[in-house]
Amino acid sequence: MGRYTDGARALRSTLNVLSSTLSDEQALEYAIIYEPLRGDGTAIQAGERRRFNGELYKANQTIWDRPEYNPLTASQYWTKITQSG
């Protein structure tokens, strides 16, 4: 791969590590760094955050990123992250 692609992959890897250390309140502030749900079949670990329809969600259990497991149709798998207080 090219140096820009390699650099982008390294940056995404770093963002994934750092994003897991944020509180839910901080995560909302920086929601853009979280991967969107894509329905591509990749594994989502319990506790991982993902963007969907302009909102940020946390997986309640390990699931596959499949269209039928989105927060609207399978809400039992997700907790919507909202501002506290």
N, C-alpha and C positions, 0 to 999 in steps of 0.2 A: 504494500500500500504506500501511498504518498505520505510525505511528512505532515501535511495538514490533516489527513485522515488519522494518522497515528497520534498526532497531537490532540485531536478531538476525542479519540477513544481514551486517551490518558486523562483528559479533563473530565470526561463523563465518569470514569472510574473513581476519580478523586471526589467528585460531587456526590456520588453514591455513598461513599464512606462518610463524608462530612454530614450529609443530609440525615443520616441515621442517628446522629448525635443531638439533633435539635429537639427541643420540646415541641409539643403540638402547636403552641402559640407562636413560637418562632417559625415553625414549618409553614404556617399560614402566611406569615410575612414574606417568606421566600418560596412560595408554592411553585413558581416557575421552574425551579431546579428539579422538581420531581417528574419522573417519567409519566406520560399519560397512559391510560389503558389503551391497548391497541387491538386486543382480540387475536393476538398472534400465537397463543398457546404457550408462552413462556411461563415459568413458575414464578409465583409471587409468594414470598414467605410471610408468615404471620407477623404482623407489626409493620410491614412495609407500607409506605404511603404512595398513592398514585393519584393523578389528576383525572377527573372525569366530568364532562359538561361544565367546566368552569369552577368546579368544587374540588376540595382535597379530601381524600378518604384514606383510612387505615384498614388493612386487611385483618379480619378477626381470626383467620386461620390460613394455613397454607392452601393456596388454590392455583388453578391455571388461569392465565389471562385469556379467557375465551368470551366471545360476545354474550353468551347466556349467563355469565357470572358478573355482569356489571352491577353497580349499586342500585339501579332502578328495578331490575328484574330479579336480583338475588341479594336483597338488602341484608339478609342474615350473615353474609360474608364480609360486610363492610360497616365501619363506623365513620360517619361524616365528622370531619374535624371542624369545629366552630370556635369562635372567640369565647373565652371563658369570662364569666362575670357579667 
